[in-house]
Amino acid sequence: MNKLIIQADYTLNSTQASQLFKQVDQIAVDLYMYVYTYQSNGYWVVKPYITPYQNDISYQSHPIIAGAGASLFFWWNKG
């Protein structure tokens, strides 16, 4: 898999690189050991004068930190 990633990184042809990355994605899916069948839901209670960055709430969640359960303060605007 790493060899395919390196090969795709150095390929000058974007179509060929795309095909190589597609192979890498498929290998990653095939090797994945867990399938999540449950997703918890949560709610944010925010004061009315606090708004999301560019009025887009999707900026608030950060998938690397706590799986979209966390919010990063710099994506919120006051006023």
Phi, psi and omega in degrees: 000316178297323178297320179294321179297314180296318179298317179294323179297324184265358179283131180277337180277115184294328178293316179294320179298318178299319178294321178294317178295327176295320176297317179298316178300318181294320177298317179298319178294317181295328182273350184293134188264343186237144173236117181281127180248002181223136177229122180284152178246148177217170181230145173254131174254117187233139177300151184296337181273001176260127181234152177288157179302125181053031180054031180239106184294339181294341176291338189288322185276143182236107186295338180283329181259112173058027173054053178070011176268356182248157178235140180260127190300330185283358176267000181255143177244142176251127176122000000 
